[in-house]
Amino acid sequence: MTMINLNVRTDKNVKDQAEEIFNELGINMSTAINMFLRSTIREHGIPFELKLDVPNKETRQAIEEGERLAYDPTAPRYSTMEDLKAALKE
């Protein structure tokens, strides 16, 4: 196995905090990074979920509209799917 050096730039505080955790786990930064890389290979992608917790503008508007309609006593209500379909055809 051929070993190479990998240079990574990161914020000093991030490095220091991560290093403290790795030390408590009994591993060093190099081992932790290798664990991440091997997990990436095994998972065929980032080995943890990446997502935005904030809905986009369109979704946020739809949520707000739904909330308005839910509390609006004048908003139309439908008891069956057939009633809803009929109203949509109007």
A tleap script that builds the chain and sets N, CA, C and O, in Angstrom:
source leaprc.protein.ff14SB
mol = sequence {
  NMET THR MET ILE ASN LEU ASN VAL ARG THR
  ASP LYS ASN VAL LYS ASP GLN ALA GLU GLU
  ILE PHE ASN GLU LEU GLY ILE ASN MET SER
  THR ALA ILE ASN MET PHE LEU ARG SER THR
  ILE ARG GLU HIE GLY ILE PRO PHE GLU LEU
  LYS LEU ASP VAL PRO ASN LYS GLU THR ARG
  GLN ALA ILE GLU GLU GLY GLU ARG LEU ALA
  TYR ASP PRO THR ALA PRO ARG TYR SER THR
  MET GLU ASP LEU LYS ALA ALA LEU LYS CGLU
}
set mol.1.N position { 0.848 -1.170 0.000 }
set mol.1.CA position { 0.000 0.000 0.000 }
set mol.1.C position { 0.895 1.235 0.000 }
set mol.1.O position { 1.792 1.362 0.833 }
set mol.2.N position { 0.644 2.137 -0.936 }
set mol.2.CA position { 1.405 3.374 -1.027 }
set mol.2.C position { 0.709 4.446 -0.205 }
set mol.2.O position { -0.491 4.668 -0.360 }
set mol.3.N position { 1.444 5.104 0.656 }
set mol.3.CA position { 0.883 6.174 1.493 }
set mol.3.C position { 1.256 7.521 0.891 }
set mol.3.O position { 2.359 7.693 0.374 }
set mol.4.N position { 0.322 8.485 0.961 }
set mol.4.CA position { 0.591 9.845 0.495 }
set mol.4.C position { 0.207 10.815 1.605 }
set mol.4.O position { -0.520 10.459 2.532 }
set mol.5.N position { 0.697 12.028 1.503 }
set mol.5.CA position { 0.281 13.089 2.423 }
set mol.5.C position { -0.910 13.817 1.821 }
set mol.5.O position { -0.972 14.029 0.610 }
set mol.6.N position { -1.848 14.195 2.670 }
set mol.6.CA position { -3.039 14.926 2.255 }
set mol.6.C position { -3.099 16.197 3.085 }
set mol.6.O position { -3.173 16.133 4.312 }
set mol.7.N position { -3.068 17.342 2.433 }
set mol.7.CA position { -3.149 18.620 3.135 }
set mol.7.C position { -4.592 19.114 3.103 }
set mol.7.O position { -5.217 19.181 2.045 }
set mol.8.N position { -5.104 19.455 4.271 }
set mol.8.CA position { -6.486 19.933 4.384 }
set mol.8.C position { -6.473 21.256 5.122 }
set mol.8.O position { -5.813 21.394 6.152 }
set mol.9.N position { -7.203 22.233 4.594 }
set mol.9.CA position { -7.310 23.534 5.261 }
set mol.9.C position { -8.624 23.577 6.029 }
set mol.9.O position { -9.679 23.234 5.495 }
set mol.10.N position { -8.549 23.998 7.278 }
set mol.10.CA position { -9.743 24.135 8.107 }
set mol.10.C position { -9.505 25.199 9.158 }
set mol.10.O position { -8.366 25.589 9.415 }
set mol.11.N position { -10.560 25.657 9.752 }
set mol.11.CA position { -10.487 26.629 10.833 }
set mol.11.C position { -9.758 26.015 12.031 }
set mol.11.O position { -9.994 24.855 12.368 }
set mol.12.N position { -8.879 26.778 12.672 }
set mol.12.CA position { -8.100 26.268 13.795 }
set mol.12.C position { -8.987 25.770 14.933 }
set mol.12.O position { -8.710 24.731 15.533 }
set mol.13.N position { -10.052 26.511 15.229 }
set mol.13.CA position { -10.950 26.091 16.322 }
set mol.13.C position { -11.621 24.758 16.006 }
set mol.13.O position { -11.781 23.913 16.887 }
set mol.14.N position { -12.013 24.571 14.745 }
set mol.14.CA position { -12.633 23.308 14.338 }
set mol.14.C position { -11.635 22.168 14.528 }
set mol.14.O position { -11.974 21.124 15.084 }
set mol.15.N position { -10.405 22.374 14.065 }
set mol.15.CA position { -9.364 21.350 14.191 }
set mol.15.C position { -9.103 21.015 15.654 }
set mol.15.O position { -9.028 19.846 16.030 }
set mol.16.N position { -8.965 22.055 16.477 }
set mol.16.CA position { -8.661 21.841 17.898 }
set mol.16.C position { -9.787 21.097 18.609 }
set mol.16.O position { -9.534 20.176 19.386 }
set mol.17.N position { -11.031 21.497 18.343 }
set mol.17.CA position { -12.162 20.835 18.990 }
set mol.17.C position { -12.289 19.378 18.545 }
set mol.17.O position { -12.532 18.489 19.361 }
set mol.18.N position { -12.123 19.145 17.241 }
set mol.18.CA position { -12.200 17.775 16.731 }
set mol.18.C position { -11.071 16.926 17.304 }
set mol.18.O position { -11.277 15.770 17.673 }
set mol.19.N position { -9.890 17.504 17.374 }
set mol.19.CA position { -8.731 16.776 17.901 }
set mol.19.C position { -8.962 16.357 19.349 }
set mol.19.O position { -8.583 15.252 19.737 }
set mol.20.N position { -9.576 17.218 20.151 }
set mol.20.CA position { -9.889 16.865 21.539 }
set mol.20.C position { -10.794 15.638 21.593 }
set mol.20.O position { -10.572 14.723 22.386 }
set mol.21.N position { -11.810 15.630 20.744 }
set mol.21.CA position { -12.738 14.494 20.713 }
set mol.21.C position { -12.021 13.233 20.257 }
set mol.21.O position { -12.192 12.169 20.851 }
set mol.22.N position { -11.219 13.349 19.204 }
set mol.22.CA position { -10.493 12.181 18.713 }
set mol.22.C position { -9.550 11.636 19.781 }
set mol.22.O position { -9.428 10.422 19.943 }
set mol.23.N position { -8.884 12.529 20.507 }
set mol.23.CA position { -7.993 12.086 21.581 }
set mol.23.C position { -8.758 11.293 22.632 }
set mol.23.O position { -8.283 10.264 23.112 }
set mol.24.N position { -9.955 11.781 22.989 }
set mol.24.CA position { -10.781 11.054 23.964 }
set mol.24.C position { -11.190 9.689 23.435 }
set mol.24.O position { -11.355 8.745 24.207 }
set mol.25.N position { -11.355 9.582 22.124 }
set mol.25.CA position { -11.709 8.305 21.500 }
set mol.25.C position { -10.504 7.407 21.278 }
set mol.25.O position { -10.649 6.247 20.891 }
set mol.26.N position { -9.309 7.944 21.526 }
set mol.26.CA position { -8.090 7.157 21.372 }
set mol.26.C position { -7.596 7.071 19.937 }
set mol.26.O position { -6.868 6.144 19.580 }
set mol.27.N position { -7.995 8.046 19.106 }
set mol.27.CA position { -7.508 8.067 17.730 }
set mol.27.C position { -6.932 9.451 17.434 }
set mol.27.O position { -7.218 10.420 18.137 }
set mol.28.N position { -6.123 9.523 16.390 }
set mol.28.CA position { -5.571 10.818 15.999 }
set mol.28.C position { -6.308 11.354 14.777 }
set mol.28.O position { -7.171 10.678 14.217 }
set mol.29.N position { -5.968 12.555 14.373 }
set mol.29.CA position { -6.638 13.202 13.245 }
set mol.29.C position { -6.486 12.377 11.972 }
set mol.29.O position { -7.445 12.230 11.214 }
set mol.30.N position { -5.311 11.845 11.731 }
set mol.30.CA position { -5.066 11.059 10.529 }
set mol.30.C position { -5.972 9.835 10.479 }
set mol.30.O position { -6.544 9.522 9.434 }
set mol.31.N position { -6.101 9.150 11.595 }
set mol.31.CA position { -6.976 7.974 11.653 }
set mol.31.C position { -8.429 8.370 11.424 }
set mol.31.O position { -9.156 7.678 10.712 }
set mol.32.N position { -8.858 9.484 12.026 }
set mol.32.CA position { -10.237 9.944 11.864 }
set mol.32.C position { -10.535 10.280 10.404 }
set mol.32.O position { -11.592 9.916 9.888 }
set mol.33.N position { -9.623 10.961 9.746 }
set mol.33.CA position { -9.829 11.315 8.342 }
set mol.33.C position { -9.849 10.059 7.487 }
set mol.33.O position { -10.658 9.955 6.565 }
set mol.34.N position { -8.972 9.101 7.778 }
set mol.34.CA position { -8.988 7.839 7.035 }
set mol.34.C position { -10.295 7.082 7.250 }
set mol.34.O position { -10.805 6.443 6.329 }
set mol.35.N position { -10.834 7.152 8.459 }
set mol.35.CA position { -12.127 6.512 8.728 }
set mol.35.C position { -13.212 7.152 7.861 }
set mol.35.O position { -14.044 6.452 7.283 }
set mol.36.N position { -13.202 8.483 7.771 }
set mol.36.CA position { -14.165 9.190 6.940 }
set mol.36.C position { -14.023 8.768 5.479 }
set mol.36.O position { -15.019 8.470 4.821 }
set mol.37.N position { -12.791 8.739 4.971 }
set mol.37.CA position { -12.558 8.383 3.572 }
set mol.37.C position { -13.006 6.951 3.281 }
set mol.37.O position { -13.633 6.692 2.253 }
set mol.38.N position { -12.689 6.030 4.174 }
set mol.38.CA position { -13.095 4.630 3.969 }
set mol.38.C position { -14.620 4.480 4.032 }
set mol.38.O position { -15.205 3.707 3.274 }
set mol.39.N position { -15.256 5.225 4.941 }
set mol.39.CA position { -16.722 5.195 5.013 }
set mol.39.C position { -17.337 5.751 3.739 }
set mol.39.O position { -18.352 5.243 3.261 }
set mol.40.N position { -16.726 6.789 3.190 }
set mol.40.CA position { -17.195 7.369 1.930 }
set mol.40.C position { -17.145 6.332 0.816 }
set mol.40.O position { -18.081 6.215 0.026 }
set mol.41.N position { -16.059 5.587 0.757 }
set mol.41.CA position { -15.912 4.537 -0.256 }
set mol.41.C position { -16.965 3.453 -0.040 }
set mol.41.O position { -17.623 3.027 -0.989 }
set mol.42.N position { -17.125 3.012 1.195 }
set mol.42.CA position { -18.081 1.944 1.508 }
set mol.42.C position { -19.514 2.355 1.184 }
set mol.42.O position { -20.290 1.554 0.663 }
set mol.43.N position { -19.865 3.607 1.494 }
set mol.43.CA position { -21.223 4.106 1.284 }
set mol.43.C position { -21.459 4.625 -0.135 }
set mol.43.O position { -22.598 4.889 -0.522 }
set mol.44.N position { -20.389 4.767 -0.900 }
set mol.44.CA position { -20.459 5.356 -2.249 }
set mol.44.C position { -21.043 6.770 -2.178 }
set mol.44.O position { -21.842 7.167 -3.026 }
set mol.45.N position { -20.638 7.505 -1.174 }
set mol.45.CA position { -21.097 8.879 -0.987 }
set mol.45.C position { -20.723 9.361 0.400 }
set mol.45.O position { -20.064 8.652 1.160 }
set mol.46.N position { -21.144 10.558 0.719 }
set mol.46.CA position { -20.879 11.113 2.052 }
set mol.46.C position { -21.543 10.199 3.080 }
set mol.46.O position { -22.723 9.881 2.934 }
set mol.47.N position { -20.822 9.770 4.112 }
set mol.47.CA position { -21.366 8.771 5.037 }
set mol.47.C position { -22.288 9.339 6.120 }
set mol.47.O position { -22.437 8.741 7.185 }
set mol.48.N position { -22.898 10.476 5.853 }
set mol.48.CA position { -23.908 11.014 6.755 }
set mol.48.C position { -24.862 11.859 5.926 }
set mol.48.O position { -24.538 12.271 4.812 }
set mol.49.N position { -26.034 12.111 6.477 }
set mol.49.CA position { -27.062 12.821 5.726 }
set mol.49.C position { -26.726 14.300 5.604 }
set mol.49.O position { -26.356 14.947 6.584 }
set mol.50.N position { -26.856 14.818 4.412 }
set mol.50.CA position { -26.679 16.245 4.153 }
set mol.50.C position { -28.028 16.807 3.738 }
set mol.50.O position { -28.613 16.366 2.749 }
set mol.51.N position { -28.519 17.774 4.489 }
set mol.51.CA position { -29.797 18.353 4.121 }
set mol.51.C position { -29.936 19.739 4.711 }
set mol.51.O position { -29.276 20.090 5.690 }
set mol.52.N position { -30.794 20.504 4.106 }
set mol.52.CA position { -31.155 21.806 4.636 }
set mol.52.C position { -32.443 21.623 5.416 }
set mol.52.O position { -33.419 21.085 4.892 }
set mol.53.N position { -32.451 22.065 6.662 }
set mol.53.CA position { -33.634 21.922 7.492 }
set mol.53.C position { -34.672 23.001 7.206 }
set mol.53.O position { -35.815 22.906 7.656 }
set mol.54.N position { -34.278 24.009 6.470 }
set mol.54.CA position { -35.175 25.122 6.182 }
set mol.54.C position { -35.853 24.873 4.843 }
set mol.54.O position { -35.178 24.639 3.841 }
set mol.55.N position { -37.199 24.920 4.815 }
set mol.55.CA position { -37.853 24.745 3.518 }
set mol.55.C position { -37.528 25.900 2.575 }
set mol.55.O position { -37.269 27.020 3.017 }
set mol.56.N position { -37.545 25.618 1.268 }
set mol.56.CA position { -37.287 26.686 0.306 }
set mol.56.C position { -38.477 27.648 0.289 }
set mol.56.O position { -39.494 27.397 0.935 }
set mol.57.N position { -38.346 28.740 -0.447 }
set mol.57.CA position { -39.355 29.805 -0.454 }
set mol.57.C position { -40.729 29.279 -0.890 }
set mol.57.O position { -41.739 29.586 -0.257 }
set mol.58.N position { -40.766 28.500 -1.954 }
set mol.58.CA position { -42.037 27.985 -2.473 }
set mol.58.C position { -42.723 27.073 -1.455 }
set mol.58.O position { -43.933 27.162 -1.251 }
set mol.59.N position { -41.948 26.202 -0.824 }
set mol.59.CA position { -42.508 25.299 0.180 }
set mol.59.C position { -43.002 26.079 1.385 }
set mol.59.O position { -44.074 25.788 1.917 }
set mol.60.N position { -42.225 27.074 1.822 }
set mol.60.CA position { -42.624 27.898 2.960 }
set mol.60.C position { -43.939 28.625 2.669 }
set mol.60.O position { -44.804 28.709 3.540 }
set mol.61.N position { -44.093 29.149 1.451 }
set mol.61.CA position { -45.336 29.825 1.066 }
set mol.61.C position { -46.509 28.854 1.080 }
set mol.61.O position { -47.601 29.211 1.521 }
set mol.62.N position { -46.296 27.633 0.603 }
set mol.62.CA position { -47.362 26.627 0.598 }
set mol.62.C position { -47.766 26.264 2.025 }
set mol.62.O position { -48.951 26.093 2.311 }
set mol.63.N position { -46.794 26.148 2.911 }
set mol.63.CA position { -47.090 25.847 4.319 }
set mol.63.C position { -47.909 26.977 4.933 }
set mol.63.O position { -48.898 26.736 5.624 }
set mol.64.N position { -47.487 28.211 4.674 }
set mol.64.CA position { -48.209 29.364 5.221 }
set mol.64.C position { -49.629 29.439 4.674 }
set mol.64.O position { -50.564 29.747 5.413 }
set mol.65.N position { -49.794 29.157 3.378 }
set mol.65.CA position { -51.137 29.166 2.794 }
set mol.65.C position { -52.005 28.086 3.431 }
set mol.65.O position { -53.172 28.325 3.743 }
set mol.66.N position { -51.439 26.903 3.623 }
set mol.66.CA position { -52.174 25.815 4.264 }
set mol.66.C position { -52.590 26.165 5.678 }
set mol.66.O position { -53.705 25.858 6.098 }
set mol.67.N position { -51.687 26.812 6.416 }
set mol.67.CA position { -52.017 27.224 7.783 }
set mol.67.C position { -53.134 28.267 7.787 }
set mol.67.O position { -54.041 28.215 8.618 }
set mol.68.N position { -53.058 29.223 6.842 }
set mol.68.CA position { -54.118 30.242 6.746 }
set mol.68.C position { -55.468 29.587 6.450 }
set mol.68.O position { -56.472 29.904 7.087 }
set mol.69.N position { -55.483 28.677 5.487 }
set mol.69.CA position { -56.731 28.018 5.108 }
set mol.69.C position { -57.278 27.148 6.241 }
set mol.69.O position { -58.491 27.062 6.434 }
set mol.70.N position { -56.385 26.508 6.983 }
set mol.70.CA position { -56.824 25.628 8.069 }
set mol.70.C position { -57.583 26.399 9.150 }
set mol.70.O position { -58.493 25.859 9.778 }
set mol.71.N position { -57.212 27.646 9.364 }
set mol.71.CA position { -57.838 28.441 10.423 }
set mol.71.C position { -58.845 29.455 9.890 }
set mol.71.O position { -59.389 30.248 10.660 }
set mol.72.N position { -59.100 29.440 8.587 }
set mol.72.CA position { -60.049 30.370 7.980 }
set mol.72.C position { -61.422 29.702 7.896 }
set mol.72.O position { -61.619 28.781 7.103 }
set mol.73.N position { -62.374 30.168 8.717 }
set mol.73.CA position { -63.689 29.526 8.713 }
set mol.73.C position { -64.448 29.722 7.402 }
set mol.73.O position { -65.417 29.008 7.142 }
set mol.74.N position { -64.025 30.673 6.577 }
set mol.74.CA position { -64.710 30.897 5.304 }
set mol.74.C position { -64.107 30.078 4.164 }
set mol.74.O position { -64.652 30.060 3.061 }
set mol.75.N position { -63.003 29.408 4.419 }
set mol.75.CA position { -62.364 28.591 3.374 }
set mol.75.C position { -63.247 27.387 3.082 }
set mol.75.O position { -63.823 26.802 3.999 }
set mol.76.N position { -63.358 27.009 1.804 }
set mol.76.CA position { -64.209 25.867 1.471 }
set mol.76.C position { -63.682 24.573 2.091 }
set mol.76.O position { -62.476 24.375 2.241 }
set mol.77.N position { -64.623 23.705 2.442 }
set mol.77.CA position { -64.284 22.394 3.024 }
set mol.77.C position { -64.957 21.320 2.175 }
set mol.77.O position { -66.052 21.536 1.656 }
set mol.78.N position { -64.314 20.176 2.032 }
set mol.78.CA position { -64.845 19.087 1.227 }
set mol.78.C position { -64.825 17.812 2.047 }
set mol.78.O position { -63.834 17.494 2.705 }
set mol.79.N position { -65.932 17.085 2.000 }
set mol.79.CA position { -66.058 15.844 2.767 }
set mol.79.C position { -65.554 14.636 2.004 }
set mol.79.O position { -65.155 13.634 2.596 }
set mol.80.N position { -65.576 14.741 0.682 }
set mol.80.CA position { -65.151 13.598 -0.134 }
set mol.80.C position { -64.229 14.078 -1.256 }
set mol.80.O position { -64.190 15.262 -1.590 }
set mol.81.N position { -63.510 13.152 -1.811 }
set mol.81.CA position { -62.632 13.456 -2.937 }
set mol.81.C position { -63.452 13.880 -4.143 }
set mol.81.O position { -63.026 14.731 -4.925 }
set mol.82.N position { -64.631 13.284 -4.290 }
set mol.82.CA position { -65.500 13.643 -5.417 }
set mol.82.C position { -65.928 15.107 -5.314 }
set mol.82.O position { -65.966 15.813 -6.321 }
set mol.83.N position { -66.249 15.563 -4.105 }
set mol.83.CA position { -66.631 16.967 -3.901 }
set mol.83.C position { -65.465 17.901 -4.272 }
set mol.83.O position { -65.665 18.934 -4.910 }
set mol.84.N position { -64.277 17.528 -3.869 }
set mol.84.CA position { -63.100 18.339 -4.182 }
set mol.84.C position { -62.873 18.391 -5.695 }
set mol.84.O position { -62.619 19.460 -6.251 }
set mol.85.N position { -62.965 17.238 -6.357 }
set mol.85.CA position { -62.760 17.194 -7.810 }
set mol.85.C position { -63.803 18.045 -8.531 }
set mol.85.O position { -63.486 18.738 -9.497 }
set mol.86.N position { -65.038 17.989 -8.059 }
set mol.86.CA position { -66.100 18.771 -8.673 }
set mol.86.C position { -65.818 20.268 -8.518 }
set mol.86.O position { -66.041 21.039 -9.450 }
set mol.87.N position { -65.328 20.682 -7.338 }
set mol.87.CA position { -65.016 22.088 -7.108 }
set mol.87.C position { -63.856 22.544 -7.981 }
set mol.87.O position { -63.834 23.692 -8.425 }
set mol.88.N position { -62.905 21.676 -8.229 }
set mol.88.CA position { -61.755 22.023 -9.060 }
set mol.88.C position { -62.152 22.210 -10.526 }
set mol.88.O position { -61.509 22.961 -11.260 }
set mol.89.N position { -63.209 21.525 -10.943 }
set mol.89.CA position { -63.675 21.637 -12.331 }
set mol.89.C position { -64.428 22.940 -12.565 }
set mol.89.O position { -64.575 23.367 -13.710 }
set mol.90.N position { -64.901 23.572 -11.514 }
set mol.90.CA position { -65.696 24.810 -11.655 }
set mol.90.C position { -64.866 25.961 -12.141 }
set mol.90.O position { -65.382 27.066 -12.311 }
savepdb mol mol.pdb
quit
